[in-house]
Amino acid sequence: MARKKSITDTQILDMAYQIVIESGFKVFTARNIARHLNCSTQPIYLEFNSMGELKKSGDDAVA
């Protein structure tokens, strides 16, 4: 049986948005987002193929 996702794309986007609002794009990294979510970077890259895709999804969600 497949493992259930514990980190969703919505959680990742919400945390990424919070990090950018608080600290700016300088700290917008997969490792920093993962650290705030208490996980590895794997769930981030399973949901988004790249940080560019994550940023675009965040831009789309805000617009």
N, C-alpha and C positions, 0 to 999 in steps of 0.2 A: 504494500500500500504506500502511495506517495505521501511525503511529508506535507503537512499543511503550512502555508505561508504564515510566518509570524510578523513579518514586516510588509506592509502593503505599499503600493505606489502612492496612495494618498498620504500615508504617514511620511514617506520620503519627501514628497513635494512640500508638505506642511513644514517639516523640519528645515528643508533647504530654504524656504521662504523666510522662516524665522531667523535663520543664521544670516541671510543676506540683509534683512532689515536691521538686525542688531550690530553686525560687524562688517557688512559690505562684501563685495565679490572677491576680495583678497583672500578670504578664508572659505570660499565656496569650493570645497574639494570633497571627493567621495570619502576620504578618510575622516575628515572633520564631521561630515554628516553622519557617518557610521558611528563615530565616537559619541555623538549626541543621542543616537538611537540605541546605544549599547549593543552594537552588532558589528559584524565584519563588513567589508565592502561588497561581499558577494550578493546580498539581497538587492543592493542598489544596481549592480550591473546585470542582475537577472531581470529587473524591471525596465531598465534603460540601457541601451547599447553603449552609450557614451555620456560624458558629462554635458556635451553639446545637446544631446537629445533631452537630458534632464532639464537643462536650462530652457530649451524651447518649450517643453511641456509646462514649465513654471511660468514662462511668458504667456503662453496660451491660456493658462488658468487664471492669470491676473487680468488679462485683457477682456 
